[in-house]
Each structure stands twice: as structure tokens, then as C-alpha cells.
Amino acid sequence: MKNTAKHLLFLNDLSKQTLEKLNYDKSIKVTAQPLIKTSAIAFNHNDLDVMKTWVFTSRKAVETLIENNISFSKKSYAIGQKTADLIPSAITPQKASAIDLAELIIKSQEKEVIFICGNKRRDDLPSKLLSHGIKVKEVTVYQTENLNKTVNLQGIDGLAFMSPSAVHSLAQNGGFNNLPCFAIGTTTAKALKDEGQKCMISKTTNAKSLVDIAKHYLK
């Protein structure tokens, strides 16, 4: 008798193409039910001085600038593999966390940065920079909306999270049902910890890495 494939549920949006790639291994079934929605908002393009150093902690922020045909600064810092991939010249820390990025910026002796972010960005990075005397100008270019919907977790073997917002949304709408949780990066892992959940963290910041650790854990 064949073993039934384990079911890993992502609580963030994944494209159809990504889902097809993640379901290459028949030992694990991967689906997605996003609990949050991100959308671009109006912002003053003049706030993005290309002569200043820019900082990104989310792919959505980079994508929003690309969609608006914004010319990028010659010097940028970023975390997350997918985020950095969109800015080939971006300077990235070895560990994909906001604190590690802040420490890299501090070590580089930056005096001022423009932090391009969403409306629900965490305080870790700007607080760390400000505490070291680095001026931080924030430009909010997208918003994250909690869809406030519950998810049927019957038949689910594990939960995958790619953002703190998805973690908090599930906590507010039904909870985790004592299921094993998998986080993409330390920032999302911290959000799970704040909600009282233990988790395993992906080795790299992409969806496939989450599937790999879930497959190993759930087998």
C-alpha cells in the first residue's frame, strides 16, 4: 500500500507556475491559500533620491518600483534571494534577516538611507540604524491587507509562512491547530515565536527551500 502524500499549505500567495514547480515530488502535496493581499499605493517619486543609498527588505517593494518605471539608486542593500535577484548590484548580508542587514549597513558606515517598504514593515531595521546615528527616510510604496478569512486545516500536515503578516493573520483567524510550522527567514520565524509557535526555518529565502525542509520533517 502506497503512503499518502503529505500536504503542505502555504498561507501566502504563490503563482500557478510556482505551485507546479513545487509539486514535482509526489511525496508531498503543496497548495496555497493566501491570508493577506498586497497592493501598490501612491507615493511621491521625488522622495526616491537616486543619489542616496536605498534599502529593501521585501520583494514587493522592489516590484512596485519596477512597475512604476523608477530608476534605481546606484547603491542598494537588500535581503532575501528573490528580492536581491531583482537588483543584481544589491549588497546583501550572509544571513537573510533585517538585523543582519542593519549591521551590514552600520559596518559600511552609511550616514543616511532611504528605506523603501510596505505599511506593515517591522521596526527591527530602522530602529537599529537610528540607534547608531544613521538617518532613515521611509518611503511606503505598498500596503498589506489582512483578508480576515479562516482556513480549513483538516487534512493539512504542515503550514508554510513567507511573511510575518500571514502568521499574524492565521493567529487572528482560527489559529495553527497544533500543526508543524515552517518559516522563510528569521523575521517570519520571530513572528511565529511571538504567536507561541515553534518552527523550522528554511535554509534560503525561497519557497522551494521551505518545501525541502517540510518534506524532510514530515516524511
Secondary structure in CASP SS format (residue, H / E / C, confidence):
PFRMAT SS
TARGET T0000
AUTHOR 0000-0000-0000
METHOD secondary structure of the structure
MODEL  1
M C 1.00
K C 1.00
N C 1.00
T C 1.00
A C 1.00
K E 1.00
H E 1.00
L E 1.00
L E 1.00
F E 1.00
L C 1.00
N C 1.00
D C 1.00
L C 1.00
S C 1.00
K H 1.00
Q H 1.00
T H 1.00
L H 1.00
E H 1.00
K H 1.00
L H 1.00
N C 1.00
Y C 1.00
D C 1.00
K C 1.00
S C 1.00
I E 1.00
K E 1.00
V E 1.00
T E 1.00
A E 1.00
Q C 1.00
P C 1.00
L C 1.00
I E 1.00
K E 1.00
T E 1.00
S E 1.00
A E 1.00
I C 1.00
A C 1.00
F C 1.00
N C 1.00
H H 1.00
N H 1.00
D H 1.00
L C 1.00
D C 1.00
V C 1.00
M C 1.00
K C 1.00
T E 1.00
W E 1.00
V E 1.00
F E 1.00
T C 1.00
S C 1.00
R H 1.00
K H 1.00
A H 1.00
V H 1.00
E H 1.00
T H 1.00
L H 1.00
I H 1.00
E H 1.00
N C 1.00
N C 1.00
I C 1.00
S C 1.00
F C 1.00
S C 1.00
K C 1.00
K C 1.00
S E 1.00
Y E 1.00
A E 1.00
I C 1.00
G C 1.00
Q H 1.00
K H 1.00
T H 1.00
A H 1.00
D H 1.00
L C 1.00
I C 1.00
P C 1.00
S C 1.00
A C 1.00
I E 1.00
T C 1.00
P C 1.00
Q C 1.00
K C 1.00
A C 1.00
S C 1.00
A H 1.00
I H 1.00
D H 1.00
L H 1.00
A H 1.00
E H 1.00
L H 1.00
I H 1.00
I H 1.00
K H 1.00
S C 1.00
Q C 1.00
E C 1.00
K C 1.00
E E 1.00
V E 1.00
I E 1.00
F E 1.00
I E 1.00
C E 1.00
G E 1.00
N C 1.00
K C 1.00
R C 1.00
R C 1.00
D C 1.00
D H 1.00
L H 1.00
P H 1.00
S H 1.00
K H 1.00
L H 1.00
L H 1.00
S H 1.00
H C 1.00
G C 1.00
I C 1.00
K E 1.00
V E 1.00
K E 1.00
E E 1.00
V E 1.00
T E 1.00
V E 1.00
Y E 1.00
Q E 1.00
T E 1.00
E E 1.00
N E 1.00
L C 1.00
N C 1.00
K C 1.00
T C 1.00
V C 1.00
N C 1.00
L C 1.00
Q C 1.00
G C 1.00
I C 1.00
D C 1.00
G E 1.00
L E 1.00
A E 1.00
F E 1.00
M C 1.00
S C 1.00
P H 1.00
S H 1.00
A H 1.00
V H 1.00
H H 1.00
S H 1.00
L H 1.00
A H 1.00
Q H 1.00
N C 1.00
G C 1.00
G C 1.00
F C 1.00
N C 1.00
N C 1.00
L C 1.00
P C 1.00
C E 1.00
F E 1.00
A E 1.00
I C 1.00
G C 1.00
T H 1.00
T H 1.00
T H 1.00
A H 1.00
K H 1.00
A H 1.00
L H 1.00
K H 1.00
D H 1.00
E C 1.00
G C 1.00
Q C 1.00
K C 1.00
C E 1.00
M E 1.00
I E 1.00
S C 1.00
K C 1.00
T C 1.00
T C 1.00
N C 1.00
A H 1.00
K H 1.00
S H 1.00
L H 1.00
V H 1.00
D H 1.00
I H 1.00
A H 1.00
K H 1.00
H H 1.00
Y H 1.00
L H 1.00
K C 1.00
END
